[in-house]
Amino acid sequence: MDKSLKNLIYCALLTSLVIVGTIIIRIPIPAVSGYINFGDLFIFLGASLFGPIVGALAGGIGSALADILSGGAQWALFSLIIKGLMGLVVGKLAYKNKFYGYKNLIGTILAIIILVIGYYISGSLIIGSFITGLTSIPYDLLQGIISSVIYFIMGGRILKLKFKKGE
């Protein structure tokens, strides 16, 4: 099968997983009118297995569609950019490198920083207060950490199945 067709299929599959991980698996946080979700887990996984382009597209498009489908369309453009950047960064550092190597860890940490700063800024703009926007930081940080821990556990299991990166 043609590599570009494979990447398109992987991108579509991962976009769907990001949507499901964002909409179905969620923990509500009334304090910020938001929720913790596991869409980031699939962004990290897709980016490390299939590269930065697939990670960025699946992360950005999947998260934006999840926002639209779940009634949070005002977040869609922000999610497209923030989650796309997260997938790009993890993919750039983790793809074609050791899964349990320092580059993957650094990529994931940078993605969490992008998550926290991106949603702080976007939330503050939507709410209209950079002070009130601070309340989302601990929850976004928690979401990123939980997703990355599960990512490293799941990724290790997938590697044991002799799954080849990018194929």
N, C-alpha and C positions, 0 to 999 in steps of 0.2 A: 504494500500500500504506500502511496505517495506520502512523504514526510509532512507536507503542508496540510494534506487531508487528515492525517493523524493528529496534528496539532489543533486543527479545527475541531475535531471530535473531542479531544482532551479538554479544550477550552470550553466547549459547550457543556460537557459533563461537569467540569469543575465550577462553571457558572451556576449550574443547577444545584450543586452541593453547597455552594456559598449561600444561595437563596434559602435552601432548606435549613442549613446551619444557622442562618440569621433569623428566620421566621419561626421555625418549629421549635428549635432548642433555645429557649430564652428564659432569663430570670429577670422579672420586672424590678425596677428600682423607682419607687414612687417619688423619692426625694428630687430626682432630676427628670421625671417623666420619661424615662428611657428604660433600657434593659441591657443586661449582659447577654451576649450571644456567642455562638461558636462558629460563626462564619469565618473568622480570622484563622481558625484551625485549618480550614480547607484552602484558604489563600496561601498560607505558609506551605502546606503540603504540595499544592499544585505548583507553586513557584520553585520549590526545591527539586521536584521531580521532572518538570517540563520546561523550566526556564523562565526568565524575566518577562517575556512578552505574554506567554500564557498566564503567568501569575498576575500580571498587571491587568490584562483584559478580563480574566475571570473574577478577580477581586473587585475591580472597579464596576464592571457591568453587573455582576451578581449582587453586590451590595446596594447599588443604585436601584436595581429592580426590586430588591427586597424592601427597600424603603418605600417605593411607590406602591407595591402590593400590600404592604402592612399599614398604609395610611399615613406615612411620614414623608410625603413627597418633598417637603421643604428641605429635607436632608439629602435628597438624591444626588444633586450636583456635588455637594461636599463629599459624600461617600464615594462617588465615582473617582474623584481626585485623590482623596486620602487613602482609600483601600487599594486603588490602582498603584499609587506610590509604594505602599507596603509590599504588594506583590512584586513590583519591579525591584525593590531593594533586596528582598529575600532571594529572589531569583538570581540577581546579579552576583550575590555572595555565596549562595548555597548550591546552585546548579553546577554540576560537574565537579563538585568538591566533596570531601568526606561529610557524610550526614552528621556525624558527631564531632566534626571539626570546629575550630574556633571561628571560621568564616560564617558558618551557618548560625552559630550563637550570636555573633556580632550583627548579622543581618536581621535576626529576630529581635534583638534588643533595639536596633535602629527602627524597625517597623513599629515596635511598641511606642517609641518616642514620637514617631510620626502620628500614630493613633492618638496619643494623649494631647499633643500640641494641636494637631489638626482639628480634633473635636472640641478642644477648649476654644479655639478661635471661632470655629463655625457655630458652636453652641452660643458663644457670647454674642455673635452677630445676630443670630436668630432671636435670642432672648432680649438683646439690646443692653446687656450689662456684662462687662468683663469681670466684675466682682462676682456676680451670680454664676457666671460660667465656670468659676473655680470649683464649684461643687461637683462637677462631672469628672474631675481629674482622678480621684481615687477609684472610681468605678471603671473608667476607661483603662487605668493601669491594671486593675484586677482582671478585667476582661482579657487584656493582652497577655498577662502572666499565665492565667489559667489556660488560654488557648495555646500558648507556646509550650507549656508543660505537657499537655495532651498531644500536641504535635510531635514532640520529641519521643513520646512513648509510642504513638501510632506509627511514626516514621520508622522507628526501629523494628517494629513488627512487620511492616511492609518490606523492609530490606531483607528480613529473614525469609521472605517468600521468593527471594532472588529476582525481584522486580528490577528491571534495568531503567535507570534514569533516561528520560527522553525517548523511550521506545514503547 
